[in-house]
């Protein structure tokens, strides 16, 4: 009984292995399955979840009808995931990495807009549609907020009537307070700076002249010393 059962078990194992190889070959060559796995992989990457090898193999491994687990696809997809992570970590792909990190905010932008959405009222829009509109209009909102702050600042400084300077009725006192007095202060400051610059230039000239006289004196002293030394050498040779 055991002699007949052992060849049958071996034959059954060979049949199971052949069936498993056929299933793996069919799964590897199935374009629909490959595309589905790639889409799920990209969703996993965009969601920011980078699983470990064990979790990845457990999630993406395929199970056939007999319950046998095939890890070949999981290992291949794990290598692809590692390559994608390496690509995202490179410096030229900073924009893609920021997009992946904020995938939850950018996810509504990946869907094609509904042509009938333009006719909907604001009350009938869903939360995702409202978030998509806000994200899309974010640069304009920030620019508008900055412009409003600048307008408020100018208004607080008294520039509310800008553009009407020619129509204003300026009295003599207002002109003196706003134009003449500051202009006179500027003229006084300029005169003071000119006087200080002239004084510094005259001091510089006096220092240069003093240095020139010192160098001339040194030259005369050195010339006299050389003459005396030559005379001493000549007297020493004659003796």
Secondary structure as UniProt FT lines:
FT   HELIX           2..29
FT   HELIX           31..46
FT   TURN            47..48
FT   HELIX           53..60
FT   STRAND          62..63
FT   TURN            65..66
FT   STRAND          69..70
FT   HELIX           72..89
FT   HELIX           91..93
FT   HELIX           94..101
FT   HELIX           103..106
FT   HELIX           107..110
FT   HELIX           115..119
FT   HELIX           122..124
FT   HELIX           127..136
FT   HELIX           138..156
FT   TURN            157..158
FT   TURN            160..163
FT   TURN            166..167
FT   HELIX           172..175
FT   HELIX           176..180
FT   HELIX           181..238
//
